[in-house]
Amino acid sequence: MLLDFKFLDFIDIFLVAILLYYSYRLMKESRSMNVFIGILIFILLWLVVSVVLEMKLLGSILDKLVSVGVIGLIVLFQKEIRQFFYNLGAQQRMSPLLRFIMGRRKAPVDMKYIMPMVGACMSMAKDKVGALIVVERNIPLDEFMQERGEMVDANINQRLIENIFYKGSPLHDGAMIISKKRILAAGCVLPVSHSLDIPKELGLRHRAGIGITEETDALAIIVSEETGRVSVAVNGKINVRLSFEDLESFLVKELRQD
């Protein structure tokens, strides 16, 4: 029996283990652990009934449920599956390979594009003015601009950013979206993250900033109205308490064009 075990069998088991591990992480992050356990129990029951006990009638019923259940799971977890494939493609190790295949190199960041955002955030942080600025990267944010916000379409300007988030402004509660080095929309409503890993002291504005980075590859800058601290969210993770220099270097690194 052991002599029949080939190297391809080892690869097969290894790939299945990786698939189960990433499925476990996906379900854990989306608070669907009970669903994951239920699916495993159902698969084990299906194998026992169909393969071990060879119960034809019950086995055929479970076979139909499995074939239909796969489609149901795709519909039920479409958001998590999309995020999984995005994370897979966004791995830093893949970037050099993709740039080599597509023949592109990273272009330097235009500091005239970065500094107005940094200056506005630090000025608002000093005055404890809440703000949420989302910078579009590869995935378009048209859905959030056109359906959930007010179109602006203006050059990036520190004073304009501060005026939009001024407490008397009608657009100060929503998010500002920057795309193609222009302020395209403001007052946008973003999806809120329900991750259990977010510290309790972070409010709805921070959860919205994290939420948009969970669904897209955008970058979100958050200024706390309560504490005046500046944070940046990217890839569903948040970096808090950034200084002027930290924010500048972070934006330069993350917004470097591929």
TORBAKOL-430355 format. One record per atom (N, C-alpha, C): residue in one letter; x, y, z. Coordinates in steps of 0.05 Angstrom, whole numbers, plus 5000, padded with zeros to 4 digits. Each point is the difference from the previous one (the first is absolute). Example, Ala and Ser with C-alpha at 12.3 -4.5 7.8 and 13.67 -1.06 7.14 Angstrom:
residues 2
a526448865156/a498250245000/a501850245000/s499350214986/s501650245001/s498550225014/
***
This chain:
residues 258
m501749765000/m498350245000/m501750255000/l502150015017/l501850235002/l501650034975/l500649774986/l501650014976/l498550144977/d497350005002/d498450134979/d499850305004/f501050095022/f499850295006/f502150154984/k499150174981/k501850134982/k500450305008/f501950124987/f500550285007/f497750184993/l498549934978/l497750154993/l497849985021/d499949775014/d498049975021/d500750205023/f502550035006/f500950195020/f499250284993/i500550074974/i499250274990/i497050045003/d498549794993/d497150015002/d499150055028/i501149865019/i499250045029/i500950285009/f502350084992/f501050275008/f498250224989/l499149984975/l498250204989/l497350015013/v499049765007/v497449995014/v500350125028/a502349955013/a500450125027/a500150314998/i501450104979/i500150294996/i497250114995/l498449864984/l497350094994/l498350015025/l500249805017/l498549995025/l500950225019/y502750055001/y501050215017/y499050274993/y500150074974/y499050264991/y497050025003/s498649784996/s497150005005/s499450065029/y501749885018/y499750055029/y500550295006/r502150124989/r500650285005/r497850184990/l499049934976/l497950164987/l497550005018/m499249775010/m497649985016/m500550135028/k502449985010/k500550125026/k499950304999/e501150124979/e500050294997/e497350114995/s498249844987/s497350094994/s498049915021/r501049905023/r498349915022/r498149784992/s501049824982/s498349784991/s501249735007/m501249995024/m501349755008/m498149775003/n497650065010/n498049795003/n499149884973/v499950184980/v499349914973/v502249824990/f502550075004/f502349844991/f499949725013/i499649995026/i499849755014/i497749834990/g497750144995/g497749854990/g500549884972/i501450154983/i500749904974/i501849755002/l502050015018/l501849775004/l498449765009/i498250045019/i498449775010/i498349884978/f498850184983/f498349904978/f501749844980/i502450104994/i501849864981/i500749725011/l500749995026/l500749745013/l497649814999/l497650115006/l497649834999/l499549904971/w500450174981/w499649924972/w502049784992/l502550035009/l502049794993/l499449745013/v499150015026/v499349755014/v497749864987/v497950164993/v497649884988/v500549894972/s501550164984/s500349924972/s502349814995/v502250035015/v502449834994/v500249775019/v499750055026/v500449785020/v497649825002/l497650115005/l497649845003/l498749934973/e500650154979/e498949964973/e497049995001/m498850195013/m497150025001/m499150164976/k498849864980/k499550124974/k497950225001/l497749955013/l497950205000/l500850255015/l500949975025/l500950235015/l502450134987/g501849844989/g502450104988/g499350174975/s498049914985/s499250164976/s498850275008/i498550005022/i498850255010/i502250195009/l501949905015/l502250175009/l501750104976/d500349834979/d501550094977/d498750244987/k497349994998/k498650234989/k500350255017/l499949965027/l500350235018/l502850124997/v502049834997/v502750104997/v500350174974/s498949904978/s500350144975/s498550275001/v497750005012/v498550265003/v501250175021/g501149885022/g501250145022/g502450174992/v501549904981/v502450154991/v499150274988/i497950004984/i499050254989/i499050185022/g498649885019/g498950155023/g502250145016/l502249855004/l502250115016/l501350244985/i500249974973/i501250224985/i498350255002/v497449974999/v498250235002/v500150115029/l500049825020/l499950095028/l502650145008/f502349914990/f502550115008/f501550144977/q498550124982/q501250134977/q501950235009/k499350145021/k501750225010/k502749895010/e499849785016/e502449895012/e501849874978/i498749874980/i501549874979/i501450214983/r498750224995/r501350224984/r502350115015/q499750045027/q502250105016/q502449805001/f499349745000/f502149795000/f501750024975/f498750014977/f501550014975/f501550274996/y498850225011/y501550255000/y502549985016/n499849895025/n502349975017/n502149824987/l499149804985/l501949824987/l501550154978/g498650174985/g501350154979/g501650235010/a499450095024/a501450245011/a502549945016/q500849755001/q502349925015/q502550154989/q501650105018/q502450154992/q501949844983/r500149735004/r501849844985/r499249984971/m497450054994/m499149984973/m500650254984/s500450225014/s500450264986/s502450004981/p502449915008/p502250014981/p499549824976/l498749775004/l499449824977/l498050144981/l497950125011/l498150144983/l501350234984/r501750155014/r501350224986/r501849904978/f501449775005/f501749894980/f498449914976/i497749875005/i498449894978/i498850234983/m499050215015/m498750224986/m501950224991/g502649975007/g502050194991/g499750275012/r499250025025/r499650265013/r501850035024/r500850245006/r501550065024/r498650215017/k500650005025/k498750195018/k500950294993/a498150174998/a500550284994/a500250155026/p501750215001/p500250165025/p497450145006/v499550055026/v497550135009/v500350304997/d497950124990/d499950294998/d499450125027/m501950145012/m499750115027/m497950225000/k499550134978/k497950204998/k497249875005/y499949744996/y497649855004/y499849905029/i502349965013/i500049895027/i499850225021/m501650214997/m500350195022/m497450155007/p498250074981/p497550135009/p498349825018/m500049744995/m498649825017/m501249985028/v502749985000/v501449985026/v499650265016/g500350234987/g499750255014/g497250045010/a498049934984/a497250035009/a499449825023/c501049754999/c499549815022/c501350105026/m502450104999/m501350095024/m498750255011/s499150184983/s498650245009/s497449935013/m498549814988/m497549915012/m500449855025/a502249855002/a500649855024/a500550195023/k501450224994/k500650205021/k497550135011/d498050054982/d497550125009/d497849795007/k500749744999/k498249795006/k497550014982/v500550024974/v497949994980/v500049724987/g497849865003/g499949734989/g500050004970/a501449804988/a500249984971/a500549714991/l499149944976/l500449744989/l500650044970/i502549954992/i500850044972/i500749734988/v498849934978/v500549744987/v501450064973/v502249864996/v501550044975/v499749754983/e498850034977/e499649784981/e502649914988/r500349734997/r502449904987/r499249854975/n500049735000/n499549854976/n497049944997/i498649955022/i497249934999/i498350255000/p498350044979/p498450254999/p498050025023/l499550255008/l498250055022/l497550154991/d499349974974/d497750144988/d497549955016/e499649765009/e497649935015/e499550185024/f502250055014/f499850175025/f499950294993/m501050084977/m500050294993/m497350084988/q499049854981/q497750084985/q497449945015/e499949785015/e497549925013/e499950085029/r502350055013/r500050055029/r501550265007/g500350184982/g501450255006/g499350224981/e501350235004/e499650234983/e502650054983/m499650034974/m502350034983/m501250285003/v502750025001/v501450255004/v501750064976/d501949824994/d501850024977/d501650265001/a501950015019/a501750245003/a502949925005/n501850184996/n502849955005/n500449955030/i502049855007/i500649945028/i501350255012/n498650115020/n500950245013/n499649985030/q502050085016/q499849975029/q497650155011/r499750254991/r497850165012/r497349894992/l499749904976/l497549884991/l499349755017/i502049845005/i499649765017/i499050085028/e501350205011/e499350095027/e497250125000/n499250154979/n497450124998/n497849794998/i500549784985/i498049794996/i499549865027/f502149965016/f499649875025/f499550195024/y499850254994/y499250195021/y497349935012/k499750025026/k497649905013/k497450124990/g500250244989/g497650134989/g499349924971/s501849844987/s499649924973/s498049774998/p498250014980/p498049784998/p501249734992/l502650014991/l501349754991/l502049895020/h500150125024/h502249935018/h499749725012/d497549905001/d499649745013/d500949764983/g499950034974/g500749784982/g502949994994/a500749824981/a502849974992/a500650154974/m502450104998/m501050124975/m501449794984/i499549994974/i501449814983/i501750144980/i502649935000/i502050114981/i500749794980/s499950084974/s500649824979/s501450154977/k502149884990/k501550124977/k501050285007/k500950035025/k501150255010/k498050235000/r497549935004/r497950215002/r498049915022/i498850205013/i497849955019/i497549974984/l499049754998/l497849954982/l497350015015/a499949925025/a497550005015/a500450045029/a497950085014/a500050045029/a497349935011/g499949975026/g497549915013/g499249724993/c501949834993/c499449724991/c499649825024/v498149824997/v499449795020/v501549754993/l501649905019/l501749774996/l499049755015/p500749764992/p499349775015/p501649995026/v498749915021/v501349995027/v501149725005/s502449995010/s501249755007/s498849895026/h499649735001/h499049875023/h502149825013/s502550054994/s502249845010/s500150035031/l500549775013/l500250005029/l502750095010/d501950034981/d502750075007/d500350305003/i498050164993/i500250295001/i499850095030/p501950155010/p499950105028/p497450145005/k498949965024/k497450125008/k500050305000/e502450125005/e500050295001/e499850144973/l500249844978/l499750124974/l497150004992/g499150234990/g497150044994/g499249934972/l497650094993/l498849934974/l501650104977/r501350245002/r501650114978/r502449814995/h501249895020/h502249814996/h499049744988/r497749915009/r498949754989/r499350034971/a499050234992/a499450054972/a502650014984/g502150125011/g502650014986/g501149724996/i499849835020/i500949734998/i498349844981/g497350055001/g498149854983/g500650044971/i500550244991/i500550054971/i502649864991/t502049985019/t502549874992/t499749695002/e497949905012/e499549715000/e498849924973/e498350184989/e498649934975/e501650094975/t501850195003/t501550104977/t503050025008/d501650094980/d502950045007/d500550295006/a497950155006/a500350295007/a501550045026/l500950245004/l501450085024/l498350215014/a499649985026/a498350195015/a501650145022/i499850265001/i501250165021/i497850105018/i500349955026/i497950075020/i501250195020/v498550225005/v500750195021/v497849985022/s500849945024/s498049965022/s499150275010/e497350035002/e498950245010/e500350025031/e500249775013/e500250005029/e502850045010/t501949884987/t502850015010/t501950164982/g499250054975/g501750144981/g502249834989/r499949745005/r502149824989/r499549934971/v502149964986/v499949934971/v500649704997/s498349864984/s500449724995/s499849954970/v501249784991/v499849924972/v499249714998/a498049944984/a499149724996/a500649914972/v501049764997/v500649884974/v499949705003/n498849874980/n499749715000/n498649895025/g498150165010/g498449915024/g501550035026/k502450125000/k501550045025/k500350305004/i500250085025/i500250285007/i502650065015/n501250224993/n502450105014/n499250265014/v500350005026/v498950235016/v502350175010/r499250255009/r501850195013/r502550064982/l499550084976/l502150074981/l500850295003/s502650055000/s501050285000/s500050114972/f500750254997/f500250134974/f501949844981/e502349935011/e502049864984/e499149714994/d498749875019/d499049734996/d497950004978/l498150195000/l497950014980/l501250054973/e501950194998/e501250064974/e501449764988/s501749865016/s501549774990/s498149774994/f497949975015/f498049784995/f498650054973/l499250244995/l498650064975/l501949984976/v502550095004/v501949974978/v500549714993/k500149835020/k500549714995/k497649874987/e497650065010/e497649864991/e498950114974/l500450254994/l498950124976/l502050014977/r502249875003/r501949984978/r498749844977/q499950114977/q498649884978/q501549764988/d498449794995/d501249764988/d500150034970/
***
